């Protein structure tokens, strides 16, 4: 599977999200692969997918309003 582009809700996700922290600690993944956050994407500061084949992973840390905003963009 190709490496997905990862977005996060906010910078604190790297302090709170075990599903990001554990692979980083194990040396299996690197935080430099995060390509932006929801604010940057929705305000046009960062691009979305660069091709139809690209996979984007959005990492939220539990605030449902951000999940709804992301889902609305994909609808």
Rosetta constraint file for C-alpha pairs under 8 A:
AtomPair CA 2 CA 54 HARMONIC 8.00 0.50
AtomPair CA 2 CA 55 HARMONIC 7.65 0.50
AtomPair CA 3 CA 55 HARMONIC 7.61 0.50
AtomPair CA 4 CA 54 HARMONIC 6.96 0.50
AtomPair CA 4 CA 55 HARMONIC 4.80 0.50
AtomPair CA 4 CA 56 HARMONIC 5.30 0.50
AtomPair CA 4 CA 57 HARMONIC 6.20 0.50
AtomPair CA 5 CA 33 HARMONIC 6.78 0.50
AtomPair CA 5 CA 34 HARMONIC 6.63 0.50
AtomPair CA 5 CA 35 HARMONIC 6.39 0.50
AtomPair CA 5 CA 54 HARMONIC 7.72 0.50
AtomPair CA 5 CA 55 HARMONIC 6.31 0.50
AtomPair CA 5 CA 56 HARMONIC 4.81 0.50
AtomPair CA 5 CA 57 HARMONIC 6.13 0.50
AtomPair CA 6 CA 33 HARMONIC 6.58 0.50
AtomPair CA 6 CA 34 HARMONIC 4.78 0.50
AtomPair CA 6 CA 35 HARMONIC 5.93 0.50
AtomPair CA 6 CA 36 HARMONIC 7.44 0.50
AtomPair CA 6 CA 56 HARMONIC 5.81 0.50
AtomPair CA 6 CA 57 HARMONIC 4.76 0.50
AtomPair CA 6 CA 58 HARMONIC 5.92 0.50
AtomPair CA 6 CA 59 HARMONIC 7.25 0.50
AtomPair CA 7 CA 34 HARMONIC 5.66 0.50
AtomPair CA 7 CA 35 HARMONIC 5.82 0.50
AtomPair CA 7 CA 36 HARMONIC 5.12 0.50
AtomPair CA 7 CA 37 HARMONIC 4.98 0.50
AtomPair CA 7 CA 38 HARMONIC 6.82 0.50
AtomPair CA 7 CA 56 HARMONIC 7.35 0.50
AtomPair CA 7 CA 57 HARMONIC 6.16 0.50
AtomPair CA 7 CA 58 HARMONIC 4.79 0.50
AtomPair CA 7 CA 59 HARMONIC 6.09 0.50
AtomPair CA 8 CA 13 HARMONIC 6.62 0.50
AtomPair CA 8 CA 34 HARMONIC 7.35 0.50
AtomPair CA 8 CA 36 HARMONIC 6.62 0.50
AtomPair CA 8 CA 37 HARMONIC 4.64 0.50
AtomPair CA 8 CA 38 HARMONIC 6.37 0.50
AtomPair CA 8 CA 58 HARMONIC 5.65 0.50
AtomPair CA 8 CA 59 HARMONIC 4.63 0.50
AtomPair CA 8 CA 60 HARMONIC 6.02 0.50
AtomPair CA 9 CA 13 HARMONIC 6.92 0.50
AtomPair CA 9 CA 37 HARMONIC 5.25 0.50
AtomPair CA 9 CA 38 HARMONIC 5.22 0.50
AtomPair CA 9 CA 39 HARMONIC 7.50 0.50
AtomPair CA 9 CA 58 HARMONIC 7.59 0.50
AtomPair CA 9 CA 59 HARMONIC 6.37 0.50
AtomPair CA 9 CA 60 HARMONIC 5.25 0.50
AtomPair CA 9 CA 61 HARMONIC 7.06 0.50
AtomPair CA 9 CA 66 HARMONIC 7.22 0.50
AtomPair CA 10 CA 37 HARMONIC 5.82 0.50
AtomPair CA 10 CA 38 HARMONIC 7.29 0.50
AtomPair CA 11 CA 15 HARMONIC 7.97 0.50
AtomPair CA 11 CA 37 HARMONIC 7.78 0.50
AtomPair CA 12 CA 16 HARMONIC 6.39 0.50
AtomPair CA 13 CA 17 HARMONIC 5.30 0.50
AtomPair CA 13 CA 59 HARMONIC 7.75 0.50
AtomPair CA 13 CA 60 HARMONIC 7.44 0.50
AtomPair CA 13 CA 61 HARMONIC 6.28 0.50
AtomPair CA 14 CA 20 HARMONIC 6.80 0.50
AtomPair CA 14 CA 21 HARMONIC 6.58 0.50
AtomPair CA 14 CA 31 HARMONIC 7.94 0.50
AtomPair CA 15 CA 21 HARMONIC 7.54 0.50
AtomPair CA 16 CA 21 HARMONIC 7.92 0.50
AtomPair CA 16 CA 61 HARMONIC 7.27 0.50
AtomPair CA 17 CA 21 HARMONIC 6.16 0.50
AtomPair CA 17 CA 61 HARMONIC 6.50 0.50
AtomPair CA 18 CA 22 HARMONIC 5.66 0.50
AtomPair CA 19 CA 23 HARMONIC 7.10 0.50
AtomPair CA 20 CA 24 HARMONIC 6.45 0.50
AtomPair CA 21 CA 25 HARMONIC 6.07 0.50
AtomPair CA 22 CA 26 HARMONIC 6.20 0.50
AtomPair CA 23 CA 27 HARMONIC 6.16 0.50
AtomPair CA 23 CA 28 HARMONIC 5.08 0.50
AtomPair CA 23 CA 29 HARMONIC 5.41 0.50
AtomPair CA 23 CA 30 HARMONIC 7.98 0.50
AtomPair CA 24 CA 28 HARMONIC 5.92 0.50
AtomPair CA 24 CA 29 HARMONIC 4.92 0.50
AtomPair CA 24 CA 30 HARMONIC 5.58 0.50
AtomPair CA 24 CA 31 HARMONIC 7.07 0.50
AtomPair CA 35 CA 46 HARMONIC 7.92 0.50
AtomPair CA 36 CA 40 HARMONIC 6.29 0.50
AtomPair CA 36 CA 41 HARMONIC 7.08 0.50
AtomPair CA 36 CA 46 HARMONIC 6.58 0.50
AtomPair CA 37 CA 41 HARMONIC 6.32 0.50
AtomPair CA 38 CA 42 HARMONIC 6.08 0.50
AtomPair CA 38 CA 66 HARMONIC 7.80 0.50
AtomPair CA 38 CA 70 HARMONIC 7.65 0.50
AtomPair CA 39 CA 43 HARMONIC 6.07 0.50
AtomPair CA 40 CA 44 HARMONIC 6.13 0.50
AtomPair CA 40 CA 45 HARMONIC 4.74 0.50
AtomPair CA 40 CA 46 HARMONIC 5.35 0.50
AtomPair CA 41 CA 45 HARMONIC 6.01 0.50
AtomPair CA 41 CA 46 HARMONIC 5.04 0.50
AtomPair CA 41 CA 47 HARMONIC 6.21 0.50
AtomPair CA 41 CA 48 HARMONIC 6.56 0.50
AtomPair CA 49 CA 54 HARMONIC 6.05 0.50
AtomPair CA 49 CA 55 HARMONIC 7.37 0.50
AtomPair CA 49 CA 56 HARMONIC 6.81 0.50
AtomPair CA 50 CA 54 HARMONIC 6.66 0.50
AtomPair CA 60 CA 66 HARMONIC 7.31 0.50
AtomPair CA 60 CA 67 HARMONIC 7.03 0.50
AtomPair CA 63 CA 67 HARMONIC 7.02 0.50
AtomPair CA 64 CA 68 HARMONIC 6.27 0.50
AtomPair CA 65 CA 69 HARMONIC 6.24 0.50
AtomPair CA 66 CA 70 HARMONIC 6.19 0.50
AtomPair CA 67 CA 71 HARMONIC 6.12 0.50
AtomPair CA 68 CA 72 HARMONIC 6.05 0.50
AtomPair CA 69 CA 73 HARMONIC 6.43 0.50
AtomPair CA 70 CA 74 HARMONIC 6.53 0.50
AtomPair CA 71 CA 75 HARMONIC 6.17 0.50
